Amino acid sequence: MRLSNRKKLHSGRKKDSKASIYSSEITISSIVVATIAGIGLSSVSANTRGDQKYPNMSGEALNFVYLLIGGLLLAILTRVLYSFLVNRGKRFDIVRADNENDVKPIVIGSVVTFSGVILAQIAVLLTEVGLFQVTTSDVYSYFVFAAVAEEMFYRIGIMGMVQFLISFLLVRMKVERLTADIISLVFAIIVSTTFFTLAHTAYYVSSAFMVATAITSIVLTFGYVVTKHPLVPMLAHMLLNAICAGQFVQIML
């Protein structure tokens, strides 16, 4: 009996992952992580207000809270649009429950994605590595929590919305489903990567840093697309930022 229930759950997951081509994936675990990040960024904003060493951090941390909320709202809106435009108003979970079999692919996906990001950055910045020191816990928290906010906005929010809208329009124009999926995915990756890269222009000291940022965005995106779980790019990005805050490569993503 228990085995048959697992089979039903697995088959249901397959259907949902097929549907996720047209919409952002939001899971209970990603909501929990986003909530923790939001509280952490709010704390950073409050604690660094008036700090002479990091005078701008309070406002920047607050901006990341806005990114977090905006990305979540975009993702929810995408799911709602999918429900009404594609699923014709039938029951459709806005937030997907985590499967008990999710843990292994999340861990493996996060590590592989993180490894890809590190390799890409080393390849691009081989001659431009710089070390810097971060001494306060507020700055360290800022780096880590900012990663969650950026993934929620650029990957899950913007990319999910663009992917859904382009795919929906192409299907309505009688374009073959597979072709529509591929075109919408490529277009969504380009749009989200462009926004992500432009958002980090303040940190570029050379063109190599811009290339590294764009490649990082693409690798994180593929980690999300392949695993279809929002925690994968979030965790990989958090690891990257934790290393940056821990005085390794001087890229603040």
C-alpha positions as CSV (number, residue, x, y, z in Angstrom):
1,M,0.0,0.0,0.0
2,R,2.8,2.3,0.9
3,L,4.7,1.5,-2.3
4,S,1.6,2.3,-4.5
5,N,1.2,5.6,-2.7
6,R,4.8,6.4,-3.5
7,K,4.3,5.5,-7.2
8,K,1.2,7.8,-7.3
9,L,3.2,10.6,-5.7
10,H,6.1,10.1,-8.1
11,S,3.8,10.1,-11.2
12,G,2.1,13.2,-9.9
13,R,5.5,14.9,-9.5
14,K,6.3,14.0,-13.1
15,K,3.1,15.7,-14.4
16,D,3.8,18.7,-12.3
17,S,7.4,18.9,-13.5
18,K,6.2,18.8,-17.1
19,A,3.8,21.7,-16.3
20,S,6.7,23.6,-14.7
21,I,8.1,24.3,-18.2
22,Y,5.5,27.1,-18.3
23,S,5.8,28.4,-14.8
24,S,8.0,29.1,-11.9
25,E,8.5,26.4,-9.3
26,I,7.8,27.4,-5.7
27,T,8.2,24.8,-3.0
28,I,7.6,25.0,0.8
29,S,11.3,24.6,1.5
30,S,12.1,27.6,-0.8
31,I,9.5,29.7,0.9
32,V,11.1,28.9,4.3
33,V,14.6,29.7,3.0
34,A,13.3,33.0,1.5
35,T,11.6,33.9,4.8
36,I,14.8,33.3,6.7
37,A,16.7,35.4,4.1
38,G,14.2,38.2,4.4
39,I,14.4,38.3,8.2
40,G,18.2,38.2,7.9
41,L,18.4,41.0,5.4
42,S,16.0,43.1,7.5
43,S,18.3,42.5,10.5
44,V,21.4,43.5,8.5
45,S,19.6,46.7,7.4
46,A,18.7,47.6,11.0
47,N,22.1,46.7,12.4
48,T,24.2,48.6,9.8
49,R,22.1,51.8,9.8
50,G,24.5,54.6,10.7
51,D,27.5,52.3,10.5
52,Q,30.5,54.5,9.3
53,K,32.4,51.5,7.8
54,Y,29.4,50.3,5.7
55,P,27.1,53.4,5.3
56,N,25.3,52.1,2.3
57,M,24.6,48.6,3.4
58,S,21.4,49.4,5.2
59,G,19.7,50.6,2.1
60,E,21.2,47.9,-0.1
61,A,20.0,45.1,2.3
62,L,16.5,46.6,2.2
63,N,16.6,46.6,-1.7
64,F,17.3,42.9,-1.6
65,V,14.2,42.4,0.6
66,Y,12.2,44.2,-2.2
67,L,13.8,41.8,-4.7
68,L,12.9,38.8,-2.6
69,I,9.2,40.0,-2.3
70,G,9.1,41.0,-6.0
71,G,10.4,37.7,-7.2
72,L,8.0,35.7,-5.0
73,L,5.1,37.8,-6.3
74,L,6.1,37.3,-9.9
75,A,6.5,33.6,-9.4
76,I,3.0,33.3,-7.7
77,L,1.5,35.5,-10.5
78,T,3.0,33.1,-13.1
79,R,1.5,30.1,-11.3
80,V,-1.9,31.8,-11.2
81,L,-1.8,32.7,-14.9
82,Y,-0.8,29.1,-15.7
83,S,-3.8,27.9,-13.7
84,F,-6.3,30.1,-15.5
85,L,-4.8,30.3,-19.0
86,V,-3.5,26.8,-19.4
87,N,-5.1,24.6,-16.8
88,R,-8.5,26.3,-17.3
89,G,-9.0,27.2,-13.6
90,K,-8.7,23.6,-12.4
91,R,-7.0,22.9,-9.1
92,F,-3.3,23.8,-9.3
93,D,-1.0,24.1,-6.4
94,I,0.6,27.6,-6.2
95,V,3.2,26.2,-3.8
96,R,4.4,22.7,-4.4
97,A,5.0,20.4,-1.4
98,D,8.5,19.0,-1.1
99,N,8.9,15.3,-2.1
100,E,10.7,13.1,0.4
101,N,13.0,12.1,-2.5
102,D,14.0,15.8,-3.2
103,V,16.9,15.9,-0.8
104,K,19.4,13.9,-2.8
105,P,18.9,15.8,-6.1
106,I,18.9,19.1,-4.3
107,V,22.3,18.4,-2.7
108,I,23.9,16.9,-5.8
109,G,22.4,19.6,-8.0
110,S,23.6,22.4,-5.7
111,V,27.2,21.0,-5.5
112,V,27.4,20.4,-9.2
113,T,26.0,23.9,-10.0
114,F,28.4,25.5,-7.4
115,S,31.3,23.6,-8.9
116,G,30.4,24.8,-12.4
117,V,30.2,28.4,-11.2
118,I,33.6,28.2,-9.5
119,L,35.3,26.6,-12.5
120,A,33.7,29.2,-14.8
121,Q,34.9,32.1,-12.7
122,I,38.4,30.7,-12.2
123,A,38.7,30.3,-16.0
124,V,37.6,33.9,-16.7
125,L,39.4,35.6,-13.8
126,L,42.6,33.5,-13.7
127,T,44.7,36.6,-14.1
128,E,42.5,39.0,-12.0
129,V,42.1,37.2,-8.7
130,G,42.0,39.6,-5.7
131,L,41.7,38.9,-2.0
132,F,39.7,41.0,0.4
133,Q,38.7,40.7,4.0
134,V,35.3,40.8,5.6
135,T,35.3,41.1,9.3
136,T,31.7,41.8,10.4
137,S,29.0,39.2,10.7
138,D,26.5,41.7,9.2
139,V,28.5,41.8,5.9
140,Y,28.8,38.0,5.9
141,S,25.0,37.6,6.4
142,Y,24.4,40.2,3.7
143,F,26.4,38.2,1.2
144,V,24.6,34.9,1.9
145,F,21.0,36.2,2.2
146,A,21.4,38.4,-0.9
147,A,21.9,35.3,-2.9
148,V,18.5,34.0,-2.0
149,A,16.8,37.3,-2.9
150,E,18.6,37.4,-6.3
151,E,17.6,33.8,-7.2
152,M,14.0,34.5,-6.2
153,F,13.9,37.6,-8.4
154,Y,16.0,36.9,-11.5
155,R,15.7,33.1,-11.8
156,I,12.4,32.2,-10.3
157,G,10.5,35.4,-10.8
158,I,11.7,37.1,-14.1
159,M,12.8,33.9,-15.8
160,G,9.6,32.0,-14.9
161,M,7.3,34.8,-16.0
162,V,9.1,35.4,-19.3
163,Q,9.3,31.6,-20.1
164,F,5.6,31.2,-19.4
165,L,4.5,34.2,-21.5
166,I,6.6,33.4,-24.5
167,S,5.7,29.8,-24.5
168,F,2.0,30.5,-24.1
169,L,2.0,33.0,-27.0
170,L,3.9,30.6,-29.3
171,V,1.6,27.7,-28.5
172,R,-1.4,30.0,-29.3
173,M,0.3,30.9,-32.6
174,K,0.3,27.1,-33.4
175,V,4.0,26.7,-33.0
176,E,5.0,23.1,-32.1
177,R,5.1,22.5,-28.4
178,L,8.7,21.4,-28.2
179,T,9.8,24.3,-30.4
180,A,7.9,26.7,-28.2
181,D,9.5,25.3,-25.1
182,I,13.0,25.6,-26.5
183,I,12.5,29.1,-27.8
184,S,10.9,30.3,-24.6
185,L,13.6,28.8,-22.4
186,V,16.4,30.3,-24.4
187,F,14.7,33.7,-24.4
188,A,14.0,33.5,-20.7
189,I,17.7,32.6,-20.0
190,I,18.9,35.6,-22.1
191,V,16.5,38.0,-20.4
192,S,17.2,36.9,-16.8
193,T,21.0,36.8,-17.5
194,T,20.9,40.3,-19.0
195,F,19.1,41.7,-16.0
196,F,21.3,39.9,-13.6
197,T,24.5,41.0,-15.3
198,L,23.4,44.7,-15.6
199,A,22.4,44.7,-11.9
200,H,26.0,44.0,-10.9
201,T,27.7,46.7,-13.0
202,A,28.9,48.5,-9.8
203,Y,31.3,45.6,-9.1
204,Y,33.0,45.4,-12.5
205,V,36.6,46.6,-12.5
206,S,37.1,45.0,-15.9
207,S,35.2,43.3,-18.7
208,A,36.4,39.9,-17.4
209,F,34.2,40.4,-14.3
210,M,31.2,41.1,-16.5
211,V,31.8,37.9,-18.4
212,A,32.2,36.0,-15.2
213,T,28.9,37.3,-13.9
214,A,27.1,36.4,-17.1
215,I,28.5,32.9,-17.1
216,T,27.6,32.5,-13.4
217,S,24.0,33.5,-14.2
218,I,23.8,30.9,-17.0
219,V,25.3,28.1,-14.8
220,L,22.8,28.9,-12.0
221,T,20.0,28.9,-14.5
222,F,20.9,25.5,-15.9
223,G,21.1,24.2,-12.3
224,Y,17.5,25.4,-11.8
225,V,16.2,24.1,-15.2
226,V,17.7,20.7,-14.9
227,T,16.6,19.9,-11.3
228,K,13.4,22.0,-11.4
229,H,13.9,22.9,-7.8
230,P,14.5,26.5,-6.6
231,L,16.7,25.5,-3.7
232,V,19.5,24.4,-6.1
233,P,20.5,27.8,-7.5
234,M,19.8,29.4,-4.1
235,L,22.2,27.0,-2.2
236,A,24.8,27.2,-5.0
237,H,24.7,31.0,-5.0
238,M,24.8,31.1,-1.2
239,L,28.0,28.9,-1.2
240,L,29.6,31.2,-3.8
241,N,28.8,34.3,-1.8
242,A,29.9,32.6,1.4
243,I,33.3,32.0,-0.2
244,C,33.4,35.6,-1.4
245,A,32.6,36.9,2.1
246,G,35.2,34.5,3.5
247,Q,38.0,36.4,1.5
248,F,38.4,34.4,-1.7
249,V,37.7,35.7,-5.3
250,Q,36.7,39.4,-5.3
251,I,33.3,39.1,-7.0
252,M,30.2,40.2,-5.0
253,L,27.3,38.4,-6.7
